[in-house]
Amino acid sequence: MARNILITGATGLIGTCLVKTILKRGDNVAVLSTNVKSASKYLPEAGKIISWNDYLSLVNENIDIVINLAGKNIGETRWNDKFKKEIYDSRILSTRKIVDLIGKMTKKPGALINASGVDYYGNRPACRTSRGDENIYEDAKPGNDFMARLCVDWEAEAKKAENFGVRVVLIRTGFVLAKNSPAVNMLTLPFKLFIGGTIGSGKQYMSWIHIDDVVKVYLFSADNNNITGPVNAAAPNPERMKNFCRIIAKVLHRPAIIPAPEFAVKLIAGEAAQLVLNGRKALPKKILEAGYKFSFANAPAAWSNILE
């Protein structure tokens, strides 16, 4: 039987792939968007597109699953206090509205699948240093930097839906490998220009995941009632940055000989540089124990798929 799924952030990298996959498998999609006209252009196949201004018009709709991906692109511009507030508010306020909607709905959805990130883990809470080689599972304590605090608050807003008897899953996503990803294009461009190399020390871990697996993890979590709370959406074989870059170079048939030192990355990216300089080794314990099988468990196969 087809299910009715409400998605926010549907025009983003993950959202557009999710919508196509959901429709392909026979479910129905409704979209909440800040720009209905733009969403209609990018998602002509979506059954219903509603403005956030009218989100309470859905209180009497029969919605089985809510997938909340809403949030401003953190790589849109260089970070300053104003932009960081926009990043924060775009996630917290939209999630608050979703929970408000759920609370007022005549028939509650079965689950809220809410976006988050492995940035939840940040640096080590006590000493503010990189988590290094630490194996990070879903029960690890959060970090203390901006993105970690954001993820903590974001997840706390989503968990309020549990007060209405709704199952809540928090998808902590790693670095997404996808053909049309601006972040991937930025990372691979130096290699294409023959000036690529290790970023930072090269010792930091990259918790990555192929776009196909991100979509499947969301839907696997939606379909399995025994999955609750945080889920690390990261491939089971994270790579140190040095090897991650070597793999990119090999797939592109380019050298990896010109490093990007830490000071240069900070000069270019500012505060956001911490996202690539301070790695974390997030491992997908919960989703694997639930029986999920990764389509791309190893970085060479994943990079080959999106670059060749």
ABEGO torsion letter per residue (X at the ends): XBBBBBBBGAABAAAAAAAAAAAAAGBBBBBBBABAAAAAAABAABABBBBAAAAAAAAABBBABBBBABEBBAAABBBBAAAAAAAAAAAAAAAAAAAAAAAABABBBABBBBBBBAAAAEBBAAAGBBAEABBBBAABBBBABAAAAAAAAAAAAAAAAAAAGBBBBBBBBBBBBBAABAAAAAAAAAAAAGABEBBEAGABBBBBBBAAAAAAAAAAAAABAABBEBBBBBBABBBBAAAAAAAAAAAAGBBBABBBBAAAAAAAAEAAAAAAABBBBBBBAAAAAAGBBBABABAAAAAAAAAX
